[in-house]
């Protein structure tokens, strides 16, 4: 186990599972669902927040219903992979709203991005105006998703 990893018991996991299903659940209902009284449930919830296990609460949106159903995966190769170049790239990529995910990869390319836009023409604009101009980008390869067969949220594995 990593030193920054927190040990969770069955009550902690039950809290996380209940919050994943309904982030607006009342503390009374949460306590009832996990089988503890209100005070220890609140204390556990505060600890999960202060320990950084729970990082926030937010609404989830259906991107397809919002017209954001064009998904591309982009392989990015950098011209420089020293730490300073990686840090510069990471900081710049964080500012592009259309990029949902970015992963540093051990393989034939350096980063894999998930990009969500409204259309192919929107994606082409994002690629030309933002992704291609990121620091140290040597080249990119794009793969367009035709259908999401399985997408799993972290809440599904707790």
Buried (B, 14 or more C-beta within 10 A) or exposed (E): EEEEEEEBEEBBEBBBBBBBEEBEBEEEEBBBBBEBEEEEBBEBBEBBEEEEBBEEEEEEEEBEEEEBBBBBBBBBBBEEEEEEBBEBBBEBBEEBEBBEEBEEEEEEBBBBBBBBBBEEEBBEEBBEEBBEEBBBBEEBEBEEBEEEEEEEEEBEEB
